[in-house]
Amino acid sequence: MTKKIVSAISFLAVFGFSALAMAQPAEGGGLAVEKAHNFGSYALAAGLAIGVAALGGGIGQGRAAAAALDGIARNPGAAGQIRGPMILGLALIESLVIYALIIALLLWLKIS
């Protein structure tokens, strides 16, 4: 498959699973019915949130580190100037993964 087809299928899968998590229960019924009805959706959303975030964060960190090491290899004298912004960028990428972890934990706590 080409990259465009794989990207489209991945997008539609994530969008479809997130739509399940955002579905609202029908009118009527008590809290126990709503909680039981959405249990699978919240669990699926929590798993997808942390999985996609870890995947994206890992890819981003890998690309950032590769670019920094490539720059250092081309100009070893600039290692000090490259290292600081690279570490800052890695910290910002990791903070996005931590936000996804918090969202996943909030979804998980909502079902338990």
Secondary structure, 3 states (H helix, E strand, C coil): CCHHHHHHHHHHHHHHHHHHHHCCCCCCCCHHHHHHHHHHHHHHHHHHHHHHHHHHHHHHHHHHHHHHHHHHHHCHHHHHHHHHHHHHHHHHHHHHHHHHHHHHHHHHHHHC
